[in-house]
Structure formats: C-alpha cells, structure tokens
Amino acid sequence: MLAAAQSFGMYVVAVIVFGLGEGLNLSVDLALAAAVLPNPEESAKDMGVLNIGNALPQSLVPIVAPALLAIGGGGNYGALFLFGAIAAVLGALAVQFIRSVK
C-alpha cells in the first residue's frame, strides 16, 4: 500500500495499516520468544539475544536500502518495499519450523 500510495490520504491509511500489523507482529513475537525460553533463570541473557535479533536488521537496512532505491535511476521505493515484503514472508516461513511452545 505504501509503495502504491497516490495521495496523502492513501498514504495515511497505509501507515495506519502498517502500524497495526507491526504492533500485532511485535507483541506476538515477544510472547512467543518468552514462551520458548529454555531456562527461566537465564531469561535476561536470552531476551538480550532477542534484542540483538531485533536491532541487527535495523542496523543493516540503512546499508542495503540505498542500493535498492538506486535501481532504475533512483527513488525506487517499490523495490525497497518489495524487498521488505519478501523478507517478511521468509521470516514467517522460518517461524513454521518452531515445533511447539512450553
């Protein structure tokens, strides 16, 4: 929706939908991570690893984004959002390999 927004109103609707999806994703992600911790007495260490997993992509995207935006002469936000969508689908598929929670 963001990549195809043709007006400010459509952009605002897309940002609202994105924000709702991101909030749902983060809350479920944190609940799932807390539910599968192997040792409750070392939960701080394990949650620290989770934080690295959340922060590392935020550090790498600014390195990759300029190359994606430069495709086709510059300003290619469609390529950037497509890359993000593909990464989200791959992440969702990877979660399918979690067999169960405690």
C-alpha positions as a Markdown table, in Angstrom:
| # | Residue | x | y | z |
|---|---|---|---|---|
| 1 | Met | 0.0 | 0.0 | 0.0 |
| 2 | Leu | 2.8 | 2.4 | 0.9 |
| 3 | Ala | 4.6 | 1.8 | -2.4 |
| 4 | Ala | 1.4 | 2.4 | -4.4 |
| 5 | Ala | 0.1 | 5.4 | -2.5 |
| 6 | Gln | -1.0 | 8.1 | -5.0 |
| 7 | Ser | -2.4 | 10.6 | -2.4 |
| 8 | Phe | -1.7 | 11.7 | 1.1 |
| 9 | Gly | -4.9 | 10.1 | 2.3 |
| 10 | Met | -3.9 | 6.8 | 0.9 |
| 11 | Tyr | -0.5 | 7.2 | 2.5 |
| 12 | Val | -2.1 | 7.8 | 5.9 |
| 13 | Val | -4.3 | 4.7 | 5.6 |
| 14 | Ala | -1.3 | 2.6 | 4.5 |
| 15 | Val | 0.7 | 3.9 | 7.5 |
| 16 | Ile | -2.2 | 3.0 | 9.9 |
| 17 | Val | -2.5 | -0.5 | 8.4 |
| 18 | Phe | 1.3 | -0.9 | 8.6 |
| 19 | Gly | 1.3 | 0.3 | 12.3 |
| 20 | Leu | -1.4 | -2.1 | 13.3 |
| 21 | Gly | 0.4 | -5.0 | 11.6 |
| 22 | Glu | 3.7 | -4.1 | 13.2 |
| 23 | Gly | 2.1 | -3.8 | 16.6 |
| 24 | Leu | 0.5 | -7.2 | 16.3 |
| 25 | Asn | 3.7 | -8.8 | 15.0 |
| 26 | Leu | 5.9 | -7.4 | 17.7 |
| 27 | Ser | 3.5 | -8.4 | 20.5 |
| 28 | Val | 3.2 | -12.0 | 19.2 |
| 29 | Asp | 6.9 | -12.2 | 18.6 |
| 30 | Leu | 7.7 | -11.2 | 22.1 |
| 31 | Ala | 5.1 | -13.5 | 23.6 |
| 32 | Leu | 6.4 | -16.4 | 21.5 |
| 33 | Ala | 10.0 | -15.7 | 22.4 |
| 34 | Ala | 9.2 | -15.5 | 26.1 |
| 35 | Ala | 7.2 | -18.8 | 25.9 |
| 36 | Val | 10.1 | -20.8 | 24.4 |
| 37 | Leu | 12.9 | -19.6 | 26.7 |
| 38 | Pro | 14.9 | -22.7 | 27.7 |
| 39 | Asn | 15.8 | -21.7 | 31.2 |
| 40 | Pro | 13.7 | -19.2 | 33.2 |
| 41 | Glu | 16.7 | -18.3 | 35.4 |
| 42 | Glu | 18.7 | -17.1 | 32.4 |
| 43 | Ser | 15.9 | -15.3 | 30.8 |
| 44 | Ala | 17.7 | -11.9 | 30.8 |
| 45 | Lys | 20.5 | -13.3 | 28.7 |
| 46 | Asp | 18.1 | -14.9 | 26.2 |
| 47 | Met | 16.0 | -11.8 | 26.0 |
| 48 | Gly | 19.3 | -9.9 | 25.2 |
| 49 | Val | 19.8 | -12.2 | 22.3 |
| 50 | Leu | 16.3 | -11.5 | 21.1 |
| 51 | Asn | 17.1 | -7.8 | 21.3 |
| 52 | Ile | 20.1 | -8.3 | 19.1 |
| 53 | Gly | 17.9 | -10.1 | 16.7 |
| 54 | Asn | 15.5 | -7.2 | 16.6 |
| 55 | Ala | 18.2 | -4.4 | 16.5 |
| 56 | Leu | 20.6 | -6.0 | 13.9 |
| 57 | Pro | 18.2 | -5.7 | 10.9 |
| 58 | Gln | 17.6 | -2.1 | 11.8 |
| 59 | Ser | 21.3 | -1.5 | 11.6 |
| 60 | Leu | 21.7 | -3.4 | 8.3 |
| 61 | Val | 18.8 | -1.9 | 6.3 |
| 62 | Pro | 20.4 | 1.5 | 6.0 |
| 63 | Ile | 23.3 | -0.2 | 4.3 |
| 64 | Val | 21.1 | -2.1 | 1.8 |
| 65 | Ala | 18.4 | 0.4 | 1.2 |
| 66 | Pro | 20.4 | 2.9 | -0.9 |
| 67 | Ala | 21.3 | 0.1 | -3.4 |
| 68 | Leu | 17.6 | -0.9 | -3.7 |
| 69 | Leu | 16.5 | 2.7 | -4.0 |
| 70 | Ala | 19.1 | 3.3 | -6.8 |
| 71 | Ile | 17.6 | 0.6 | -9.0 |
| 72 | Gly | 16.3 | 2.2 | -12.2 |
| 73 | Gly | 17.8 | 5.6 | -11.7 |
| 74 | Gly | 16.9 | 6.3 | -8.1 |
| 75 | Gly | 13.8 | 6.7 | -5.8 |
| 76 | Asn | 12.6 | 3.1 | -6.4 |
| 77 | Tyr | 10.6 | 2.7 | -3.2 |
| 78 | Gly | 8.7 | -0.1 | -4.8 |
| 79 | Ala | 11.9 | -2.2 | -4.9 |
| 80 | Leu | 12.6 | -1.3 | -1.2 |
| 81 | Phe | 9.1 | -2.3 | -0.1 |
| 82 | Leu | 9.2 | -5.5 | -2.2 |
| 83 | Phe | 12.4 | -6.5 | -0.6 |
| 84 | Gly | 10.9 | -5.9 | 2.8 |
| 85 | Ala | 7.8 | -7.9 | 1.9 |
| 86 | Ile | 10.0 | -10.8 | 0.7 |
| 87 | Ala | 12.0 | -10.7 | 4.0 |
| 88 | Ala | 8.7 | -10.7 | 5.9 |
| 89 | Val | 7.4 | -13.8 | 4.1 |
| 90 | Leu | 10.7 | -15.6 | 4.6 |
| 91 | Gly | 10.6 | -14.7 | 8.3 |
| 92 | Ala | 7.0 | -16.0 | 8.5 |
| 93 | Leu | 8.1 | -19.3 | 6.8 |
| 94 | Ala | 11.0 | -19.7 | 9.2 |
| 95 | Val | 8.6 | -19.5 | 12.2 |
| 96 | Gln | 6.8 | -22.5 | 10.8 |
| 97 | Phe | 9.8 | -24.7 | 11.9 |
| 98 | Ile | 9.1 | -23.9 | 15.6 |
| 99 | Arg | 7.5 | -27.2 | 16.7 |
| 100 | Ser | 5.9 | -26.2 | 19.9 |
| 101 | Val | 5.9 | -23.9 | 22.9 |
| 102 | Lys | 6.0 | -24.9 | 26.5 |
